[in-house]
């Protein structure tokens, strides 16, 4: 009797999860189309979409524009301890990256940025905001702060087509050594939701990071960034060794 009171979308969700866990639906491969599911389960398109949308939010599935819905795999996840660029992560997943520059300007350092980057509020920082796309869909939005005193003229580079982590050592002779990251779950609001093309209030992952490098023989903070990741598009991992 209880089965009769379970919403149809919930039953469909449960069946899809079971197929994922039994590997009938394999990682990074598409699940059946909406029409196929409608015919197979004898349910409406609304029911299918509700089940799929919830599984996307819960991290079981992800959508690729124009291609369909895929099973999220543990194989292709970003190592939280690796210092790599976001573009490198997308390429490693076999996807086509692209970027859009939202803002690029010198601004006075506020107290928080000055303290983090070991500069004063009389100094300026170069602030750069970029949206990273994978296969044409927004994956993350990153806003980066770099001390002008270390990176004079960095505003002249085309960071839509160039990698910041290639420019730093090649043009400024700074060797990146380590990064300290923080991670938290937040809700997408205002322009962040707009940049990521998601609804306001959707859960996303926020990284804060201070990157250090060798400047004149000393290790100093060279970069601070905040990166907002869509949780329906990416998975993160931590490799531990005992």
Helices and strands as residue ranges (DSSP letters): H 2-5, H 8-21, H 34-41, H 45-57, E 61-64, E 68-71, E 78-79, H 86-92, E 97-108, H 111-117, E 124-134, E 137-147, G 154-156, H 164-172, E 175-187, H 190-196, E 203-215, E 218-230, E 236-237
